[in-house]
Amino acid sequence: MPDTFDINGLQVKTLPEVTDDLKTGLKSIYGEDINLDSNSPDGQMVGIYSQGGVDLRELLLNINAGFDPDQAEGRTLDQRVALVGTTRGEGTFTTVGIVVSASKALTLVGLGTEAGKVNPVVPGLYTIKDDAGNQWYLLATQSPVAGGAYTYTFQAAALGAVLVTPNTITTPVTIVDGVTSVNNPLGAINQGISEETDQSLRIRFHASTANLATGFPDSLEATLKNLAGVKSAIVYENDSGSVDGSGTPGHSIWAIIEGGVATDIAQAIYSKKSGGCGMRGTVTQVIARPNGQTFTAKWDVPNPVDIYVHFAISLPGGAIDAAALAQDIVNSVDWLVGGDAIGSTITAYLLSLNAAYRVSGMGISSDNSHFVENLISTSPSNRFIMDISRFSIS
């Protein structure tokens, strides 16, 4: 198969084909009796050049595939989705308070302006690590003037969620004369979140392509989801002439939006709403129209539904802080508006923290009595809410 780039896309030669072409070319120069066995010098040269040719072709294939958002990865995907105004959700760092005990005056070098960066470059950066090997950086440079115990904030070296168990961050990596001990008596101050995955970004990209549409309600929903501060948004349309099963009046829309700025939301609804279409909602926001008149937008916020979670977990050869683990789940696992609460989602998150965890008996309940694996939402406006006070971990 020759190298081609046509209406069928990019097609390149395989390694055997490249090798055969090189051998044929060498034989046409030096004769058919040239020794091209794999253990001969010329045969090894053919192997080197063939592999190099294939590597270049694979690079071309990757570059060509990168123009398709469904195949692009990493920063290339970021460039593709930016064409419709979509950006990857940024990750954040976990922070924790550490008690540093000193025997004399000293200086500990912190991140300073490098805080919040991956792979910061700070000479002499004061670093400690926990029992799991995770490293922690001092946020701001500190200079205690005398011996004593001081509580300082540290940032995880790794981006995303890092499980913090009290009394486990105790090992100095940077040795400073005068520091006698370090320890975290409590869990995380702020639990970090991971950078949005390629798969999640692709899903949002396909939803965001509706931004350029003039139809309804997909265009409005996509616009709302891309507003600053909006955590979730869903738009239902009742195009019939009577009230539907959810209570939305005929020829009306029902937008359920979490987060965001009210004026931004109202402007989005105004710019996308079809003429004569009604709106349902208890939240209202008045904005000015270009002609000097006003427009009143209506929508609803999610209805919180408290849920209870119980499960058993163990770590072979290690201890587990149930309270810290529950808080970590609350900070990192979220349920969509109108979506179901899935027990396996919590299990998967726990295993992402530590593959050695053994999780069993995962159950979710809305009444703390009947626990099921999956809790089905009974209303499009419901959003399941977790709190550590409603966790039972054994």
N, C-alpha and C positions, 0 to 999 in steps of 0.2 A: 504494500500500500504506500503510495507516494505521500510526501508532505503536501497537504492542500489546505487552503482557507477559502471556502466558497459558501454558497447558500446553505450547505449542510453543516457549516461550522468548521472548526479547526480539527484536522486529523493529522497525526504525525506517525512517523515510522516507529516500529518496535525495535527493541535491542537486537534480536536476530536479524532483522532487515538491515539495520545500520551496519552490523558486523559483516553481513554478506556483501553489502555495497563496498565496504572498505577492502575486503579480500579480493573482490573482482577488480577493483582499481589497481591494487598492488600487483596482481597477476598480469594485468595488461601492460604494466611497466617492466616488471622483472621476469615475466614468464610464468608458465603454469607450474614449473618445478620448484617455485619458491616455497620454503617451509613455513607454513603459517599455523603449525600446531600450537596449542595453548601454552606448552612448556618451552617454546622457542622464543628467542628475542623478538622476532617480527610478530609472532602470534601474541606475545604480551603487549606489544605496542598497539596492535589492533584492538585488544581488549580495553586498553586505556582510552584510546580515541573514541571507541564505540560508546563506552560508558559516559564520556564527556558529552558526546552528541546527544545521548538520551537524556542526560541531566538538563541540558539546555532546552530540549523539547518539552520536558516536564515543567520547566519554569514557564515556558510560553503557554502551556495548557493552564497552569494555575493563574497566570495573568489574565488570560481570556475568560476563564471561569469567574474571575473576580468581578467582571462586569455584571454578573447575574447576582442579585441580592440573595437568592436562594442558595448560592454556592459560595459567595464571598465569605471571608472569615476575618475576625479581628479588626485591625484598623482599616483594611480595605472595605469591610462591611460598613464601618462608620462613615466612610466617604460616600458610599452608595445611598444609604438611608438619609444622609444629610440633604440630598437632592429634593426630598419632600418635607424638609423641616423637622426630621426626627433625629434625636441624639440619644446615645447610649446612656442608660442610667449609671451614674458614677458610684463607685464603692466608697465606703467610709472606714475609718480606723476605729478599733475598739480602744477605749481608754480606761484606766484603772488608777485608783489612789494607792500609792506605795509608801509605807512608813520606812524612812531611812534613818537609822540610828548612827550618830557620829560621836567620836570621842574628842574632837577638837574642831577648830575652824578649818574649813576647806572650801573648795569650789568644784561643783559638778556641772559639766558642760551639757547643755540641752540642745534640742533641735532648733529652737528659734525660728527663723524664717523658713527653715526646711520642714517644719511641721506640716503634716498632711501630704507629704510627697513619698512616692515609692522609691526605695533605694536612696535615701538622703545622703549627702556628702557633708559630714561635720567632723573635723579632726577631733579626736579625743571624746567623742560622744559617749555619755554615760549610759551604759546598757546593762540590763539584767535579764535573766531568763527564768521561766517557770519549770515545773517538774516534767512537762511534756516537751520541753525544748524550744518553746516559743520565746522569741526575744522581745524585749520592751525597751523603748527609748524614753529618756527624760524629755518632757516637752520644752521646758524653759530652763535656762541656766540658773542654778541656785548656789548661793554662797552663805551657808549658815555660819554665824560669827562665833559660835561656841558649841560645845558638845551637847547632845540631847537627841530627842526623837522628832523628826520633821516629816510631815505628810506632803508628798509631791505627786503631781499627775504624770503618768507615763502613757505613751502611745505604743500600740502593738506594731511590730515591724512588718507583719503581714497584713495586707489589706483584706477587709471583710470581717466576718464573724469569728472571733476567737473566744473559746469558752474560758471563763475566768472562775476558778474555784478558790475560795478564800484560803489563805495560808499556803499557797503553792508557788508564789513568785518570790523565791528566796535565794537565788544563786547569782552573785555578781559576775558579769562578763568583763566589764571594765573595772580593773582593780585601782581603787583610790585609797591612799593612806589616810586613815582616820574613820573610814566607814566600817562599822563593826557588824552591822546586820541590815538586811532588807526583808520586808514582808508585806503582803497585802491582806489585811484583816477582813476585807469585804470583797464583794464581787465587782463586776464592771460598773464604771460610772456611765459610760455610753457604749452600747453594743454596736459594733460595726456591721455593715452590710456589704455583701460581695458586689462587685461590678456586674451589671446586667449581662447575662449570657448571650451568645450569638443567637441561640434559638429563641429566647424571649424577645430580643431586639427584632428578629425577623417577623415575629407575630405582630408586634406593634407597628412595624413598617407597613405590612400589608393592610392593617387597619387605617394607617395614616394616609395611604394613597387616596382614601376617600375625601381627604381635605380639598382636593382639587375638583371634586364633583359638585354639581349644583343640585343634585337630588337630596332627598330627605328620607330617613333620619341618619343614614350612615355618615353623611358629610358633617352634620352637627356633632355626632358622637366623636368622630375623629378629631374635630377641632377642639372639643372640650378636653379630650384626653391629653392634648398637647399644650394646654394652658399651664403656666407656671403654678406649682403648688397643688394641682389637681392629682389626687391619688388614684381615683377611679371615677368612671362616668359611664352611664348606660342610658340610652334613649329608646323608649317604647312609643310606638305610633298606633293609634286606633283610627283606621281610615273608614270604619263603619259609621252608620248614622245613629248608633245607640251606645250606651255605656258597656264597656267590655267586662270580662270576668275579674279584672284587677281593679275596677273602679274608675278607669280613665274615660272621660266623656267622649262622645263621638267626634270625629274629625279633630282630634287633639293629640298632643304629644305629652309624654311624661318623662322628664329628665331627672335622673337620680345621680347626684354629684357629691363626691367627698373631697373636701379641701378646696383650694383655689381662692381667688379674690372675687368677691361678689360682682364688682363692676366689670371685670374681665369676662365672667360667665354670662352676665346679661348682654354684653356686647356680642359675644359669640352667638347667643340665641337670636339676637336681633338680626345679625348679618346672615344667618342661615335659615331662619324660620320661613316657611312658605306663607304666602299671603292668605289670610283668613283662617289659618290653623290656630286652634286654641292651645292653651298650656295648662297643665295641672301642676299644683305644688303649693306648699305652705310658705316657702321662702320667696320673697319678692324683692326686686331691685329695680329702681327707676333710673333710666339713663336718658340723656338728651339726644334727640335725633338731629340730623343736619339741618332740617327745616325749622328748628326751634321748638318743635313739639317734643313730647316725651314718649318713651316706650317702657312698659312695665313687664319685666321678665319674671316667670314663675318656674320654680323647680323644687325638688325635695332633697333632703339629705338622707343618708342611709339610716335605717332604724336598727339600733344596736340590739343584738340578741346575745345575752350571756350564755356561754357554754362551759361545761365542766369536762375535764380531761383526766383520765387515769390510765396508768400503765406501770409495768414493772421493768426495771432496767438494772443491769449489772455490768461491771467491767472487770474481767478476769485480772487478778493481781493488782487491782486499784480500787480506790474509794470514789464515791460520787456525792457531790453536794447537790441534793435534790432541789433546794431553793434556788441556787444559782442556775441550775439547768432549766428550771421552769421559767425563770426570768429571761433566759436566753431564747427559749422557744417563743415567748410572748413578744420579744423584741424583733424576732427574725421571721416568724411564720405569720402570714396574713391571709385573710379570706376575702374574696371579692364580693362586691355588692350583688346580692341575688344568687351568689354561688354557694355550693355545698361545702361543708367542713369534712375533709377527708383524712381519716386517721393515718393512712399510709404516707401522707405528706409530712406529718410530724415524724414518723419513723424514719423516712428518708433523710430529713434534716438532721436527726440525731446521728445517723450513720455517716453523714457528711462531716460531722464534727470529729467522730472517732469510729472508724470501721470496726473496732473491736467491741463496741457496745453490743449487748444482747438485750433486745427489746421484745417484750411479750405483753399480751393482754391489753393492747391499745384499744381504748374505748372513748367515745365522745357522747355527751348528753346535754340536753337543754333543761332538764329538771333534776339532775343529780340523782336520778333513780334508774332510768332505762338507758343503758350505755350501748351504743352501736358503733360499728366501724366507720360508717359514713352517715353524717347528719344532713338530711335534705332540707333545703331552704323552702319555707312555705309562702314566701312573698318575694317579688322582684326587688323590693326595697330593703329587705333584711340584710344585715351584715353580721356575721358571727364574730363575737368578741371574746378573747381569752384574757384571764388575769391569774396571777400566781396564787391568789387566794382560792381559786377554783381548780387547783391542780392536786391530784393525789398520785404521788410517785412512790413506789415501793421497791 
